[in-house]
Amino acid sequence: MKTILFLIAVLLMIGCNSQKPEAEIIESRLANVFKPWDGTWEGKFYIYEDTLGQREGEAQPENISYEYFQSLPLKLKSVIEAKHVYVSENPFLQKGVITDTYISEDGTKMKVSSTAVNKVENGKLKCIVTKPGETVIHQGKYLGNNTIVWHRNIEKPKRIEYFYETVDSLHYKIIGWGYYGNDDPNLTPRTWFYGDYKKM
């Protein structure tokens, strides 16, 4: 009798476990996904413009790499000195402070501080950056090997962005593109960006 009761209990446990929501299973796999970004990072964020403008070709490309980026006819438009400080509060939540120093053509510098929240929510990644006068929200997907791809798509005002973030023990790199203003999302991106930060 005890054996039968034990078997029933085991079967019930297996049945309950198999009923776990898919989002919960995915979420458990994403525990500590932001942990490699913990720490202080400093470097530069470069913004480029395609010298050929928008044209027929691969619109909103998703398979981008540094080699692909280097093959483009780009012109440097601006450089931002950046400092990112991140601390994980638990396996699914990380908070940070971002300090961007914008450098104008005459050499004048303007410092802007923002707060960042990276979190796992319903099995998905979300990044919320609160800037002075603007809140930017990106949805993300973990690709493995300490790489996250982030994106957002807003119509008014137009803000379509897609970028990879990759981190190792020494470097935190960003590479991606954006469509803004009157840009046509059915043509190649006009704006590209690249960031390279070192662990302090």
N, C-alpha and C positions, 0 to 999 in steps of 0.2 A: 504493500500500500504506500509506504514512504517513497519507494522508488518511482511509483506512478505519479505521486504528487510532485516529486522533484522534476521529473520529465515535463510535466505540465507547466511548472514554473519556468523551466528553461525555454520551452517553446513560446511561452508568453513574452519572455524577455526578448527573444529573437524577433518575435513579431512586432514588438514595440519599437525596437531599434530599427527595423526595416521601414518603419513608418516615419522616420525623421524627415522633416522638410528638406528639400534639396538645398535651399538657401543656407540652412543650418550646417549641412555637411560641407558646402563650399566655404562657409565662413570659418569653420574649424581648420580647414586647410590653409586659410589666409592668416592664421594667428602669427603675430610678429612679422608680418610682411613689411612693415615700415621700419623695423628695428635697425637694419643696416644704414639707414639715413640718420640715426641718432648721432648727435655731436654738433660741432661747429665747422662750417664750411665757408671758405672765402675764395672769390675769384671774379671772373668777368663774364658778362652776358652780352653777346654780340648780335646786333640786328642788321640784317642784310636785305637788299632789294635786288631782284632779278633785273639785270641791265637790259634784257630783251622784253621786259614787261610780261604781261599775261599773254599766253598764246595757246594754240592747239597742242594737245599732248596729254600727259597723265594728270588729270585733275584730282585734287585731294589725295595724293599718293599715300599709301599706308606702309609700304615696304621701303622704308628709308634707312639709310646707313650713312656713316661719315664719308665713305667713298662716294656715294651718290651725291651727298651734299657738296663735296669738293669738285665734282664734275660740272656743277652749275655755274653760269656766268653771273656771279654775284658781286655786288658793290656794297661795302660796309657803310651803313647809315648812322649807326650810333653804338656807343659802348656804355654799359652800366656796370659799375663796381657793385658786387653783391656779397652779402653776408647772410647765411642761413644758419639758424640754430634750432635743432629739433630734439625733443625729448619724448619718448614713448611713455604714456601714463598707464597703459595696460596693453595686452596683446592686440587690441583692435582699435586703439586710439593713440594718435601722436599729435602733439602740439608744437608750434614753432613760432619764431619771430624772424621776419625777413627785413633786412635793411638794404635798400637800393639807393645808390648814389648816382644820380644822373649828371652827366658831364655835357655842358653845352659847347657850341663851337668856339666860343671865346674863353673856354676853360672854366667857366663858372660851374660850381657844383651845388646840387640840390639833393638833400637826403630825405628819403621817404621810408617810414617804417610801416610794416603790415603784420598782421597775425595770421597764422596758418593752422588749419585743423585737417589732418589726414585721418580718415576712419574707414573701417569696414562696416557697411550697413546693408543688411539683408543680402549678404553674400556678394556685395559689390563694393568697389573702392570709390571713395569720394574725397576730393580735395577742395577745401573752402578757404580762400584767401580774402581777408577783409582789409581792403586798402582805404585810405582816406577818401570817402565819397563813393566807393565802389566795392561791391562784393563779387568775387569771381569764383565760379563753381565749375570744376572739371570732374568728369566721370572717368574712372580708370579701370584698367585690366592688367593683372599681373601676368607677365610672360615667362617668368622663371629667370634664373641667373641674375637676381637683383635688378630686374628691369621692369618698369611699369610704363604702359602707354596711356597717356591722358588725352582727353578730347572734350570740346564743348562746341555747341552749335546754336547760336542765338541770331535771330533774324533782325531785330531792331533794338539797338544798333547792331549791324552785322559784326559778329564775332565768331568766326569758325577757326578753331585751332586744333592741332594734332601734334603731339610730341612724345618722344621717348625720354625717360629718365633712367639712367643706369649708374649704379654706385659700386665701388669696390673699397678696399681698405684705405686708399689714398685719394681717389678722385670721384667726383659726382658730376656727371655730364648730362646735358640736355641737348636735344636736336629735334627741330620740327619746323612747322610752317603755320601761316595764318592768312585768313582772308578778312579784310576790313573795308568799311566804307562802301565804295562803288565797285569793289572787286567782284569779278564774275566767278562763282564757285565751280562753273563748268569748264574753266580754263586752268592752266597751271598756276600755282601759287606765285604771287608777286613778292611776298614777304617770307623770309626764312630767318631762323634764329639758332644760335648755338651758345651753350654755356659750359664752362669748365671751371669747377671749384675744387680746391684742395682741402683736405682734412687738416684742421688746425690742432 
